[in-house]
Amino acid sequence: MSSLAPRPIVTYVMIAMNVAVFVAGLAMGSGVGQNSSDLIQNGALSGPHVEVLGEWWRVFTAGFLHVGIFHLGLNMFALYVLGRVVEPALGTVGYIALYFCSIAAGSFGALLLEPNHFTVGASGAVFGLMGAMVMLQRRSGISIWESGIGALIGLNLLISLTVSHISMGGHLGGLVGGLAAGWVLTDGRNFLRPKWIPELVVIAMTGAWFLGCLYIAGHPDLV
């Protein structure tokens, strides 16, 4: 496993970036509980498909945008709690690779299951961190049910399924992306050499999720 980082600096930076983007949206005209600013409209993941195909940055920028202070606060609290454990365990590079891989995987899931829905939020990345936490606990011989992370994932998926205006595709995609990247960065280290190869593999996975998003965007008949 990677050498431990002394403090979860990247987690704090990600939180600061999300908050800064939210404040910028307020300055550009959106209300505390609205999604009307140009920043959100030009960065959200939403249909029709051609928007994502022609404006590829939405795959990633959607993961830094939030609608309302509650939406932001909930995601940032989860990011803070999970990031303080996952980042030191994976190391700085591995954690950054995991984070963006989860965002791209979440966007893929959202485009696949809800191609024409307005989608924003860091929850894809948060679900990715939960997936990585599962892999870390599995590697350490910790039961995900005794630790509570299994129940937390199940509860959040249930909420995603039953509450309107929540992206089930984004959450499932982020979780799958986090599980896969987490496995590469934990168990994958047993045979992936030299030591920087797992991080490179996760970066390649991010690229694959991104290209998958563009492919779906260009083939609306698939969904």
C-alpha positions as CSV (number, residue, x, y, z in Angstrom):
1,M,0.0,0.0,0.0
2,S,1.2,3.6,-0.6
3,S,3.0,5.4,2.1
4,L,0.6,7.2,4.4
5,A,0.0,10.9,3.9
6,P,0.3,13.0,7.1
7,R,-2.9,14.9,6.5
8,P,-5.7,14.6,4.0
9,I,-4.7,17.7,2.1
10,V,-6.4,16.7,-1.1
11,T,-9.7,16.2,0.7
12,Y,-9.5,19.7,2.1
13,V,-8.6,21.1,-1.3
14,M,-11.6,19.3,-2.9
15,I,-13.9,20.6,-0.3
16,A,-12.6,24.1,-0.7
17,M,-13.0,23.9,-4.5
18,N,-16.6,22.7,-4.2
19,V,-17.4,25.5,-1.7
20,A,-15.7,28.1,-3.9
21,V,-17.6,27.0,-7.0
22,F,-20.9,27.2,-5.0
23,V,-20.1,30.7,-3.8
24,A,-19.1,31.7,-7.4
25,G,-22.5,30.4,-8.5
26,L,-24.2,32.6,-5.9
27,A,-22.2,35.6,-7.2
28,M,-23.4,34.8,-10.7
29,G,-27.0,35.0,-9.7
30,S,-28.2,31.6,-8.4
31,G,-30.1,31.5,-5.1
32,V,-29.1,29.3,-2.2
33,G,-31.6,26.6,-3.3
34,Q,-31.6,27.2,-7.0
35,N,-29.7,26.2,-10.2
36,S,-30.1,29.2,-12.3
37,S,-26.5,30.6,-12.6
38,D,-24.6,30.4,-15.9
39,L,-21.9,28.4,-14.0
40,I,-24.3,25.6,-13.3
41,Q,-26.1,25.7,-16.6
42,N,-22.8,25.5,-18.5
43,G,-21.3,22.9,-16.3
44,A,-24.0,20.4,-15.4
45,L,-24.4,17.0,-16.9
46,S,-27.7,17.1,-18.7
47,G,-29.5,16.3,-21.9
48,P,-29.8,16.3,-24.7
49,H,-26.9,14.1,-25.5
50,V,-25.2,16.5,-27.9
51,E,-24.4,18.8,-25.0
52,V,-22.0,16.3,-23.5
53,L,-20.6,15.3,-26.8
54,G,-19.8,18.9,-27.8
55,E,-19.1,20.1,-24.3
56,W,-17.0,17.3,-22.9
57,W,-15.9,19.1,-19.7
58,R,-19.4,18.5,-18.3
59,V,-18.3,15.0,-17.5
60,F,-16.1,16.4,-14.7
61,T,-17.4,19.9,-13.9
62,A,-20.8,18.4,-12.9
63,G,-19.0,16.8,-10.0
64,F,-18.1,20.2,-8.5
65,L,-21.5,21.8,-8.8
66,H,-24.4,21.7,-6.3
67,V,-27.9,22.9,-6.1
68,G,-28.6,24.4,-2.7
69,I,-26.7,24.6,0.6
70,F,-28.1,21.3,1.9
71,H,-26.9,19.5,-1.2
72,L,-23.4,21.0,-0.8
73,G,-23.3,20.5,2.9
74,L,-24.3,16.8,2.8
75,N,-21.8,15.9,0.1
76,M,-19.0,17.9,1.8
77,F,-19.6,16.3,5.2
78,A,-19.4,12.8,3.6
79,L,-16.3,13.8,1.6
80,Y,-14.7,15.0,4.9
81,V,-15.5,11.9,6.8
82,L,-14.5,9.4,4.1
83,G,-11.6,11.4,2.7
84,R,-9.8,11.5,6.1
85,V,-9.6,7.7,6.0
86,V,-9.2,6.9,2.3
87,E,-6.6,9.6,1.3
88,P,-4.0,8.6,3.8
89,A,-4.5,4.9,3.0
90,L,-4.1,5.4,-0.8
91,G,-1.6,8.2,-0.9
92,T,-2.0,11.5,-2.7
93,V,-1.7,10.4,-6.3
94,G,-3.8,7.3,-5.8
95,Y,-6.5,9.3,-4.0
96,I,-6.6,12.0,-6.8
97,A,-6.8,9.3,-9.4
98,L,-9.6,7.6,-7.5
99,Y,-11.5,10.8,-7.0
100,F,-11.6,11.7,-10.7
101,C,-12.2,8.1,-11.8
102,S,-15.3,8.1,-9.6
103,I,-16.6,11.4,-11.0
104,A,-16.2,10.1,-14.6
105,A,-17.8,6.7,-13.7
106,G,-20.7,8.6,-12.0
107,S,-21.2,10.7,-15.1
108,F,-21.2,7.5,-17.2
109,G,-23.8,6.0,-15.0
110,A,-26.0,9.1,-15.1
111,L,-25.8,9.3,-18.9
112,L,-26.6,5.6,-19.2
113,L,-29.6,5.5,-16.8
114,E,-30.8,9.2,-16.9
115,P,-29.5,10.7,-20.1
116,N,-31.8,13.7,-20.2
117,H,-31.8,14.6,-16.5
118,F,-30.1,17.6,-15.0
119,T,-27.3,16.1,-12.9
120,V,-24.8,17.8,-10.6
121,G,-23.1,17.1,-7.3
122,A,-20.0,15.4,-5.8
123,S,-22.0,12.3,-4.8
124,G,-20.5,10.2,-7.6
125,A,-17.1,10.9,-6.1
126,V,-18.5,10.3,-2.6
127,F,-19.9,6.9,-3.6
128,G,-16.5,6.2,-5.2
129,L,-14.8,6.8,-1.8
130,M,-17.3,4.4,-0.2
131,G,-16.4,1.8,-2.8
132,A,-12.7,2.3,-2.1
133,M,-13.4,2.1,1.7
134,V,-14.9,-1.4,1.0
135,M,-11.8,-2.5,-0.7
136,L,-9.5,-1.1,2.0
137,Q,-11.5,-2.9,4.7
138,R,-11.6,-6.1,2.7
139,R,-7.8,-6.0,2.4
140,S,-7.5,-5.5,6.2
141,G,-9.9,-8.3,7.0
142,I,-12.6,-6.0,8.3
143,S,-16.3,-6.9,7.8
144,I,-18.0,-4.1,5.9
145,W,-21.2,-4.9,7.9
146,E,-19.5,-4.7,11.2
147,S,-17.8,-1.5,10.3
148,G,-21.1,0.0,9.0
149,I,-19.9,1.0,5.5
150,G,-22.0,-1.8,3.9
151,A,-25.2,-0.5,5.7
152,L,-24.3,3.1,4.7
153,I,-24.0,2.2,1.1
154,G,-27.2,0.2,1.2
155,L,-29.1,3.0,2.9
156,N,-27.9,5.6,0.4
157,L,-28.8,3.4,-2.6
158,L,-32.2,2.9,-1.1
159,I,-32.6,6.7,-0.8
160,S,-31.4,7.1,-4.3
161,L,-34.0,4.7,-5.5
162,T,-36.9,6.1,-3.6
163,V,-36.4,9.9,-3.5
164,S,-37.0,12.0,-6.6
165,H,-34.4,14.2,-8.2
166,I,-31.5,12.0,-7.0
167,S,-29.3,10.4,-9.7
168,M,-29.3,6.7,-9.2
169,G,-27.1,6.3,-12.2
170,G,-24.6,8.7,-10.9
171,H,-24.5,7.0,-7.5
172,L,-24.2,3.5,-8.9
173,G,-21.6,4.6,-11.5
174,G,-19.5,6.3,-8.8
175,L,-19.7,3.2,-6.6
176,V,-18.7,0.8,-9.3
177,G,-15.9,3.1,-10.4
178,G,-14.7,3.4,-6.8
179,L,-14.8,-0.3,-6.2
180,A,-12.8,-1.0,-9.3
181,A,-10.3,1.7,-8.7
182,G,-10.1,0.8,-5.0
183,W,-9.3,-2.8,-5.9
184,V,-6.5,-1.8,-8.3
185,L,-5.0,0.5,-5.6
186,T,-5.2,-2.2,-2.9
187,D,-5.2,-5.8,-4.1
188,G,-3.8,-4.9,-7.5
189,R,-0.6,-3.8,-5.9
190,N,0.2,-7.5,-5.2
191,F,1.0,-8.1,-8.9
192,L,1.1,-4.7,-10.6
193,R,4.8,-3.6,-10.7
194,P,6.5,-1.2,-10.5
195,K,4.7,0.5,-7.6
196,W,3.4,3.4,-9.7
197,I,1.5,1.2,-12.1
198,P,-1.7,0.9,-10.1
199,E,-2.1,4.7,-10.2
200,L,-1.5,4.7,-13.9
201,V,-4.1,2.0,-14.4
202,V,-6.7,4.1,-12.5
203,I,-5.9,7.1,-14.6
204,A,-6.4,4.9,-17.7
205,M,-9.7,3.7,-16.2
206,T,-10.7,7.4,-15.8
207,G,-10.0,7.9,-19.5
208,A,-12.1,4.8,-20.4
209,W,-15.1,6.1,-18.3
210,F,-14.7,9.5,-20.0
211,L,-14.7,8.0,-23.5
212,G,-17.6,5.9,-22.5
213,C,-19.5,9.1,-21.7
214,L,-18.7,10.5,-25.1
215,Y,-19.7,7.3,-26.8
216,I,-23.1,7.2,-25.1
217,A,-23.6,10.9,-25.9
218,G,-23.0,10.2,-29.5
219,H,-25.3,7.2,-29.7
220,P,-28.6,8.2,-28.0
221,D,-30.2,5.1,-29.4
222,L,-28.3,3.0,-26.9
223,V,-30.4,4.3,-24.0
